[in-house]
Amino acid sequence: MHRRRGKCIAIPNPDKIGATERMIDRMKALHRLAVLAALSGVPFIMVLGNSMLIPVLPAVKGALHLTGFKVSLLITLFSIPAGLVIPLAGFLSDRYGRRKVIIPSLIVYGLGGVAAGLAAVLLKEAAFPAILGGRILQGIGAAGTAPIAMALTGDLFAGKERARALGIIEAANGLGKVVSPVLGALLGLIVWYAAFLFFPLAVIPVILGIWLLIREPENTRNKQNISRYLQSIGAVFEKKSALLFTSFFSGAAALLLLFGVLFFLSEYLETAFRLGGVRKGLALAVPVLFMCTTSYATGALIKKKLRLIKWLVVAGLALIAASLAVLGFYQNAYLFFIAISLTGVGTGVTLPCLNTIITGATAAERRGLVTSLYGGVRFVGVALGPPLFGLLLGYSRPLMFWSTASLAAAGALLAALFIRVRDMSAPAEAPAGAAPEKAAASPPKAGRAAWQPQPARRPRP
């Protein structure tokens, strides 16, 4: 305390001020981690929609006396509605907000699981049509989940932080692919329809996290009418068509090849190694585990060196092409597992970079639809991978690997030619009535605004 003219004046303690600021910084960091955890839960849950059912499809086929084609509809009738509804979900998220699309979509996704599970319990062997209805409902819900979460991540984080956050989002997507075969096999040990009833339980914590932790910036809303909105989207594609179409092709190709390899691996493990059940699920998780780990590392790397993004995409696709080409020449089991693991690594390098390109190439007001179109293309890649590999395998195994390797090589060549770093930065756009300089100077931040300490007043002389 300092006494002057009969008054006691508090002298600020620098140590206490420093400790307070450090505590606030830690709280901000924890909040950002919580926001990322909530966002990561969205793609993780979405991935379970198909991958978790794959290990139990034979049990479903036997319990309901289905043909192979009919049981495959459980996957197809999830993916097709999702791909069709994704553009609408993107438009709605741009116009009304990301959270207002993600949360209802997760609820619909969970309700679809409830409908399918209750149908199996109540209708027994006659449940198949009702189960398909539940899967269609789940697919509609899935359309408003992962692509919109990616757009929301682009809204909340900027610059190098955005690259790191999108790497974590892609790693969560990969983690879902790692966990889902094992989780599906474990749930199948209880009863074949347990996986359907697991979906509503899984979405509850994610819904609460998005609702309680995330406050999206208001200046990302687009209030244009539909015709002007579509014209502005067309303008984005006109200016950056080479970048966007190359990114769309590369993302679809990477997932097509990954899921094609997993499809081949599923049959190969049974015929060559006689693996089944949980052991088969663990083996299927190997390439996806490499993808998940590499996605996280790539996000951290491009956070520091954004200019590497183009060449990381090229390198990732080239690695996929080389590993698949090698499998066409050799039949060695050890080499096989090394090569499919490298395919996972290449995918893990490629996808976070493409996510950063897609979210960085468009302004926030149009990011929802563009990322949704990208998500729809990725769904197409996932859907085409298994039948393409199955068709080519009918001719010969070397042809299957060499032709799919050429697809990855084509993606690497296109990326080298058409991805330009200068096209990845969307111009800052001011909200209505604001100056452009002000809008550019105020990037959105994650979550709620944190309390800021006021500077201590100095005593007057």
N, C-alpha and C positions, 0 to 999 in steps of 0.2 A: 504494500500500500504506500502511496505517496501523498503526504499531507501538504496542501497549499491553501493559504488564506482560510484556514479553519475547515477546509473540505477534504474528504478522503477520496482520492482518485485511484481507480484500479489500473495497475500497469499490466498489460498483457504479457503472459508468460509464453515465450517462443516455443518452449518444449511442449506445453499443453496444446498450442495451436498445431504444431507439427504432428502430434499424436492424434488429434482429432481429424486432420486431413488424411492421415494414413488409414484411420479406421473407416472414413468415408470411401476412400479408394478401394479398400477391401470389400466393403458392402456393395459398391458398384460392380466389382469384378464377380462377386458371388451372384449378384442379380443377373448379370450377363450370362453366366454359366447356366443359371436356372432357365433363362429364356431359351438358350441353345438346347438344353435338355428337353424342354417342352416341344420345340420345333422339330428336334430329331425324332421324337416319339411318333410324329405323323408319318414319315416315310417308313419307319420301322413297322408300324401297324399295317400300313398298306401292303407291304411286301408279304406279310403273313397270309394275305387273302388268297393267293394261289399256291405259294411254295409250301405252306403248312399242310395243304390237302394232298399233295403228291404222294407221300408215303402211305396214306390210308385209302387211295383210290382202289387198289385191289380188294380191300375189305368192303368198300361201298359196293363194288361190282358184284361181289358174292352175296352180300346181305339183301340187295334189291333185285338180284337176278338180271343184271344189265349186260348189254353188249359193250365191247370196247369203245365203239363210237358214242354210245349214250353216256357212258361214264366220263368221256372226254368233254362232254357238254358242260360239266361242272366247272371246268376251266374256261372254256370258250365263252359261255354266257356270263362270265364275270368280266372278261377282258373287252368284249365287243361293246357293251353298254358304257363301260368306262371310257373307251376311246371316243365314242360318239358324244358323250356329255361333257368331256373335258373342255372343248372350246367355249361352251355356254358357261361353265363354272369360271373360266378365266375372265370372260366378259363381266359376269356378275361381281367378281372380286375386284375388278378395276373400278366398277361403278359404285358399289356399295361397301366395299371393304373386305379384306382378306378373312378376318375372324368371323364375319357374318356368313361366310361360305364354308370355312373349315369346320367350325363347330357343328352346324347342322349336318354337314356331310359325314362327320364321324358318327353322329347319332344314327343316321340312316344306315351307315355301314354296320353298326352294332345291331340295329333292329333286323337287318337282313340275316345276320347270324342267328338271332333269336328265332326268326321265322323258320329257317332251315332246320335248326335243332329241334324245335317243338314239333315240326312236321314229322321228323324221324321218330320222335317219341310216341306221338299220338296216332299216326297213320300207318306205322310199321312198313310193310312191304309195298303199300300203295303210296308212299310218301314222295316218290321221285319228282312228279310235276311240281309239288309244293316246294321241294328243296330247290329246284331250278328257279322258281319264283324268288326265293330268298337270295339266291346267288345273283340274280339280275338286280335286285335291290341293293345288294352289297356293291356290285359294280358301279351303279349310279352314285352311291356314296363315295366310292374310291376316287371318282373323277374330281372331287373337290378337296382332295387331301394333299398328296405329295407335291404335285405341280404348284398348287397355291402356296404351300409352305415354303417352297423354293422362292417364289416371288416375294413372300413376306420377309424371308431372310434377306433378300436383296434390298427391300425397303428399310429394314432396321439397321443394317450394317453397310458401311461404305468403304471403298478403297481396299487396302490390304486386309482389314478386318473382315470384309465381305468374302474374300477368297478363302480365308481360314474357316469362316462359318460355313460356307458352302461345302468345303472339304469335310467338315464334321457331319453335315447333312447327308452327303453321299456315303460316308463311312457308316452312318446309322442305317441307311438303305442296305448296304452290304452286310452289316451285322444281322439285319433281319433275314437276309438270304442264308447266312450261316446258321442261325438259330432255328429257322423254320423247319427244315427237314428233320432235325433231331426232336424238336418240340412236337411236330406232327406225329412222329413215330411213337413218342412217349404217350401222347394223348390217345393214340390208337390202341394202346395196350389196355386202356380203361374200357372204351366202347368206340365204335367207328364214328359216331356222330359227336363225340366230345369236342372235336375241333370247332364245330359250328357254335357250340355254346361257349367256347373260350373267347370268341371275338368280342361280345359285349363286355365281358370282364376286362379285356385288354384296353378298350377305348376309354374307359372311365377316367383313369389318371391322366391320360393325354388331354381329354376335354377340359378337365379341371386346370391343368397346367396352362393351356392356351387361354382360357377364360380369366384366370387370376393373375398371371404373370406378364402378359403381353398387352401393351397398349400401342396400337399402330398409329403412325403419323397421319394426320388428317389431310395433308397436302398431296397424298398419293391418289386421291379419288379423281375419277374422270367423269365429268358431268355432261359430256357431249351426247348428242342423240346418236342412235345406232349408225346411221349412214355416215355421219362425220367421223365417228369413232372408227368404223371400218376403213374409211379413207385414210385416216392417220396411220392405221396399222399397215395399209398398203404402201404408204409412203416410207415406212420403216423398212419394209421388205424391198422396196424399189432402191433405196439408198444403200442397203447392206445385204442385198440378196445373196451375193456370193458367200459372205461370212455366215449368214443364218442357215442357208441351205446346206452348206458344208458341215456346219455344226449339227444340224438335224440328221444328215446322212451318217455322220460319224457316230453320233450317240445311238442311233438305231442299229447300226452295224455292230458296234461293240456289244450291245445287249443281245442281239440276235446270235452272235458267235458264242457269248458266254452261256446262254441258255441252251443253245444247240450242243455245246460241249457237255453241259450237265445232263442233257437228255441221253446223249451217247454214253456218258459215264455211268448213268443209272443202269443201263442194260449190260454194259461191259463188266461192271462189278459183280453182277449176278452170274454171268456166263463164264467169266475168266477166273473169278476169285470166290464165287459162291457166297457172297455177302448179302445179308438181308436185314430188315428191321433197323434197330438203332445203329448197328455197326455200319450199315449202308448209309444211313443218314450222316454219320460222322465223316465217312469218306467223301460223300458229296459236298460236305462243308469245306473241304480243304481248299479248292481253288477260290471259293468265295471268301474264305478267311484271309487269303493273300490279297484279294481285292479290297476287302474292308480295311486292312492294315495300311495298304498302299494309298488308299483314298485319304485317310487321315494325314499321312505323311506328306502327300502331295498338297493338300490344303495348307499345311504349315509352310511348305516350301514356296508356293506361289504367293503367299502372304508377304514374303520378304522380297521375292523377285517376280513381279507380275509379267515382266517381258519374256520370261521363259515359257509362258503359257502355250504359245504356238508350237514351239519345238517339243514341249512335253506331250502335246496331242499327237504330233508326228511320231515321236519315239514310242508312245504307248501303242498306237496302232501298228507300227512296224514290229514291235515285240510280239504282238498277237499274231501277225502274219508269219513271222519267223518260227514261232513255236508250233503253229498249226502245220506249216510246211514240213517241219522236221518229222512230225507224226506220220506224214504220208510215206516217209522213207523207212522208218524203223518201227519194230514191233516190241522192243524191249520194255518190260513193265516199269522199271525204274525211270527210264527216259520218258515214258508216258506220263507218270505223275509229276516229273519235273516240268514237262512241257505244259500240262494243263495248269500247273501252279503259275507258270510264267504268263499264261493267258489271263489268269486272275490279276497278276501284277499289272499287265498292260491295260486291262480294263480299269483298274484302280487309279492308274496314272491319267487315263484319258477322261473319264467322266467328271471329276471335280473341275478340271480345266474347262470342259464344255459348259458346265453349269455356270461358271464365272463369266464365260463369254456371252452366254444367252442373257443372263441377268444384267450384265454391264452394257450390252449393246442397245438396250431400249430404256426409255424414260419410265419412271415409276408409274405414270398414269396409264401406260400400255403394257406394263411388264406382265400382268396377270395373264392376258390372252396369249402373248408370245411364249411364256413358259408353259402354258397349258398345251399349246400346239406342240411344243417340244416334248412334253410328257406324253401326248397322244402318239407321237412318232416312236417314242421309246416303248410304249405298249405294243405297237405294231411289231417292233423288233423282237420283243419277248414272245409274241404270239407266233411269229414266222420261224423262229430258230429251230424248235423241235421238228416240225414237219419237213423243213428244208434238209436238215441233217438226216432225217429218216429216209427221205426220197433219194438223196445222193448215196447214202449207205447201201441202198438197194442195187446200185450199180457197182460200186467198189469202195472200199475204205480209203485207199489213196486218193481217189477222185474227190471224195467228200472233204478230206483235209486240204488238198491243194486248191480246190475251187473256193472254199471258204477263206483260205489264206489270201487268195487274190482279192477277195472283197475287202479284207482289212488293209491290204496293200493299196488298193484304190482309195480308201479313206485317208491313208497317210499321205498319198500324193496330192489329193484334193486339199488337205489341210496345209501342206507345204506351199501350195500355190495360192490359196484364196483366203486364209486366215491372216488378217493384218491387225496388229495391236492397236493402231490408231482408230479402227472401227469399233473397238470394244467399249469405248467411253461414250455413254449417252449424254447429250447436252443437258445441262440443268435447266429445268423448266419452272418458271414461277407460277404459283397459284394465281387464280383470278385476282387482279387488283394489286399484285405485288410486283416490285421491280425484279428483273432477272438477277441482278447482282445479289440481292438479298436472299433469293431462293437458292442461288448457288452457294452462298456462304453458310447455309444452315442445313447440313445433311441430317436426315432423321436418325434418332438414337433409339437403342433397344429399350423397351419397357417403359416404366413410369419415370417421370422426371425426378431425379434424386435431389435431396435437400442440399443446398450449397451454404457453407459457412460464410457469415458476413465478416469482412475485415474489421479487426478491432480498432476502435477509435483512439487516436492519440490525445493525451491531455493538452488542453489549450494552455499556452504560456500566460 
